Amino acid sequence: MSESETTQQKRSAPNPSAVKTGSPLSDSRAFSGFSSKDIAKAKAFYAQTLGLAVSEANGLLTLHLAGGGRVIIYPKENHEPATFTVLNFPVENIEQVVDRLATAGIQFERYPGLTQDERGITRGGGPQIAWFKDPAGNILSVLQQ
C-alpha cells in the first residue's frame, strides 16, 4: 500500500474519540425525515388520527414530538413506502394505546414468524410492540416502555 493510500485510509476510518463534546455536531438538534406521496393526507393522519402537533411550511410537514423532537415529512411524487419502521412511539400501556388507535381506524400489521396476539401486539424476544402504517404505507410502531 502506498503512503498516500495509507494516509487516505486513516482519514476515512472512523475514530470513536474524534467526536466529542464541542464537536460540530454534538450540539446539533438533529431530526429525521421520510417521504409521503400526499402531504395533505399525511397531515390529516398525523394530526387528526394520531393526535400529534404538526405544522406545515414550504411544502414540508413537521411532526412536533414530545420532548422537543421533530420529524420532517417531505413530498415525493415517486414515493415508495419504507420497508422498515420509520417512527417508534414508546408508550406506558401498549394495550390501551392499541385499543384507542384501533377505534380510530388503525389496522395493525401481521408479520409471518412473529407471535402476535389478537390485537397485533408481539410479546416476546424484546419489547411488546405493534406496527401500523401511515397513509403512504410507511411503517410506524407503538412499543411498551
N, C-alpha and C positions, 0 to 999 in steps of 0.2 A: 504494500500500500504506500502510495507516495505521501510526502509530507503535507501537500495541500489536501489530499483525500482524508488524512488523519485529522487535520485541523477542521475541515468541513464536518466530519462525523462528530467531533467534540462539540461544535457549535449547535448541531441539531439534536444531540442527545438530551433527554430530559434530565434536569438537575433538581432533585427534590428540595435542596436547600436554597435554590436560587429565588423561589417565590416566597417572600417573607412579608411580614407586616411592613407597609410603606411601599410595597411594590406597586407598579402602575395599575394593577387590577385588584389589589387587596381591599380597596375601599369602593370599588365599583358596585353600583346597585344593579347587578345582572338580572336579566329576565329571559324567559324562554318564549318561544313563539311557534306557531304551527298554522297551516293554511286551512281555508274553507272556500268552497265554491260560491257560497252565498252569505255575505256578511249580515244581511238583514235577518235571515233565518237563524244564524248563529247568535245574533244579538237577542232575539226573542227567546231562544232556548236557554242561553246562559243567564239572562236577566229574569225572565218570567218563570221558566220551568225549574231552573236550579236556584233562583233567588240570589244570584251574585250581583255585586255592584259592577256595572260596566260603563264604559264611556266610548265614544266614537269620535275620531278626528282623522282627517286626511285619508279616509277610506279604511282605516285600521280600527279594529275593535280591541279595547284593553279591558281585561278582566282584573279587577282590583280584589286581591285575595286577603284573607285575614293575616295579620302580622306585617302588612305592608308589601307583600309580594305582588307581582303582576305578571300577566301573560298577555302577549300580543297575538291576535288572530288576524292574519292578513289575507286579502283575496287572492285567489289563484284560479284562473279560468280552467286550467287543465289539472285541477286538484285531484290527487289520489289519496284516499284515507291512509293514515299511518297504520301499520300492521302491528304496532306495539302501543303500550299505554303512554299517552302524551301528557296526562294530567291525573294526579292522585289526590284524593280528598281524605285525609285522616279524620276519623270521626270517633266520638266516645262510645256510641251504641250503634253498631252496624245494622242490627235488626230493625231498629226504629227508623233509621235513615233509608234503608232499602224499602221498607213499607211505605214511607212517605213519598219516595221517588216513584215507586210503582203506582201509587194513587195518582201521581201527576202524569202518568202515561209512559214512564220509562220502562223499557223492556231490558232485562238483564241477559247478558250473553252466556252461552253454554259452550264450554270447551272440552273436546274429547280428551280423555286421560286425566281430567281433574274430577275430584269428588266434590260435587256441589249439591247443596240442599235444594228444597223446592223453591226457595227464593232466588237461587243462583249464587249463594254465598259459598265460597270454598273454605273449608275448615281443615287445616292440617298441613304440615310441612312449611309453615310460615304464618304470616298474619291472616286473619279472616279477611277476605276480600271479595268484592263483587264488581264485575265490569259491565259497562254500558257504553253506548255510542252517542255522539252528538249528531246533529242533522247531516254533517258532512261525512259521517262514518268514522271519525276519529275515536279512538278507544280511550275511555276515562274509567276511573275506578273510585270506589269508596273502600277504605280499609280501616279495620279496628285499630285504634291506638293502643 
